[in-house]
Amino acid sequence: MEKLTAPSQKSITDKAQWHIAAVLSPGDRAIDATVGNGNDTFFLADNVGPEGRVIGLDIQELALHRATVVLGEAQLLHRVRLLQRSHHRLADWVPTDWVGRVRGIMFNLGYLPRGDKSIITRAETTIPALDSALELLAPGGRITIIAYPGHSGGDEEADAIREWVRGLSLLAFEVELILSDTPGDDAPELFVVTRLS
Ligand SMILES: C[S@@+](CC[C@H](N)C(=O)[O-])C[C@H]1O[C@@H](n2cnc3c(N)ncnc32)[C@H](O)[C@@H]1O
């Protein structure tokens, strides 16, 4: 796995968006696998343009409600389908013609900020979701994963993701690990997986 120095002083969530923006074009399809407060869903909807489409998943009604408000205020709601579903069966919730044609898929793991911190993403659903995301990804498409080893349960999940990326074929995928500007055992980690062909 290639380790890159962060390109700027941006936050790790900004860096994830920067890496996705680099591969998205107007008219593309994209997925936010953890909608949360809707920041990444908004970013994706904005970047795919009027002809593009975004699917966003979260298990919490509160998350989808907040995202609906944010997207509605920006008049971007019509570009997005929000689903209250777990991402571990991601491929089941997207149209069949999205398989192999999604350009950007974002995972920002952990708990919902300003929400119930006991509801967190977990390795047993995150890893199947990542496998499913690979099936959906277009050649040249990209998955970003932000893992938070600092919170309870996050450490296990980050370990599982490191193992998952180590198992990817480097003939088929390019993998980058971007470390936080303030590294430490608890610091968030950004994984960027790009499908080569
Ligand atoms: C860190 S937040 C996402 C932040 C979001 N990307 C944003 O920009 O505001 C993580 C979200 O993952 C959601 N989540 C937890 N388990 C999930 C699952 N199995 N499937 C989909 N979402 C899940 C949580 O409900 C929470 O809202």
The ligand as an SDF file (V2000), in Angstrom:
LIG
                    3D

 27 29  0  0  0  0  0  0  0  0999 V2000
  -19.5620    9.6510   10.3430 C   0  0  0  0  0  0  0  0  0  0  0  0
  -21.2450    9.4700    9.9190 S   0  0  0  0  0  0  0  0  0  0  0  0
  -21.2320    9.9500    8.2220 C   0  0  0  0  0  0  0  0  0  0  0  0
  -21.0050   11.4130    8.0220 C   0  0  0  0  0  0  0  0  0  0  0  0
  -21.4550   11.8960    6.6480 C   0  0  0  0  0  0  0  0  0  0  0  0
  -20.6420   11.3550    5.5780 N   0  0  0  0  0  0  0  0  0  0  0  0
  -21.5140   13.4000    6.5230 C   0  0  0  0  0  0  0  0  0  0  0  0
  -20.9140   13.9390    5.5920 O   0  0  0  0  0  0  0  0  0  0  0  0
  -22.1700   14.0370    7.3540 O   0  0  0  0  0  0  0  0  0  0  0  0
  -21.4910    7.7160    9.8590 C   0  0  0  0  0  0  0  0  0  0  0  0
  -22.9220    7.3100    9.5170 C   0  0  0  0  0  0  0  0  0  0  0  0
  -22.9170    5.9110    9.2210 O   0  0  0  0  0  0  0  0  0  0  0  0
  -24.1970    5.4380    9.5330 C   0  0  0  0  0  0  0  0  0  0  0  0
  -24.2170    3.9660    9.5600 N   0  0  0  0  0  0  0  0  0  0  0  0
  -23.8940    3.1410   10.5920 C   0  0  0  0  0  0  0  0  0  0  0  0
  -24.0320    1.8530   10.2150 N   0  0  0  0  0  0  0  0  0  0  0  0
  -24.4630    1.8700    8.9140 C   0  0  0  0  0  0  0  0  0  0  0  0
  -24.8040    0.8550    7.9780 C   0  0  0  0  0  0  0  0  0  0  0  0
  -24.7010   -0.4500    8.2900 N   0  0  0  0  0  0  0  0  0  0  0  0
  -25.2320    1.2400    6.7510 N   0  0  0  0  0  0  0  0  0  0  0  0
  -25.3270    2.5620    6.4080 C   0  0  0  0  0  0  0  0  0  0  0  0
  -25.0120    3.5760    7.2730 N   0  0  0  0  0  0  0  0  0  0  0  0
  -24.5860    3.2320    8.5100 C   0  0  0  0  0  0  0  0  0  0  0  0
  -24.5010    6.0990   10.8550 C   0  0  0  0  0  0  0  0  0  0  0  0
  -25.8890    6.0730   11.1120 O   0  0  0  0  0  0  0  0  0  0  0  0
  -23.9160    7.4960   10.6390 C   0  0  0  0  0  0  0  0  0  0  0  0
  -24.9110    8.4160   10.2720 O   0  0  0  0  0  0  0  0  0  0  0  0
  1  2  1  0
  2  3  1  0
  2 10  1  0
  3  4  1  0
  4  5  1  0
  5  6  1  0
  5  7  1  0
  7  8  2  0
  7  9  1  0
 10 11  1  0
 11 12  1  0
 11 26  1  0
 12 13  1  0
 13 14  1  0
 13 24  1  0
 14 15  1  0
 14 23  1  0
 15 16  2  0
 16 17  1  0
 17 18  1  0
 17 23  2  0
 18 19  1  0
 18 20  2  0
 20 21  1  0
 21 22  2  0
 22 23  1  0
 24 25  1  0
 24 26  1  0
 26 27  1  0
M  CHG  2   2   1   9  -1
M  END
$$$$
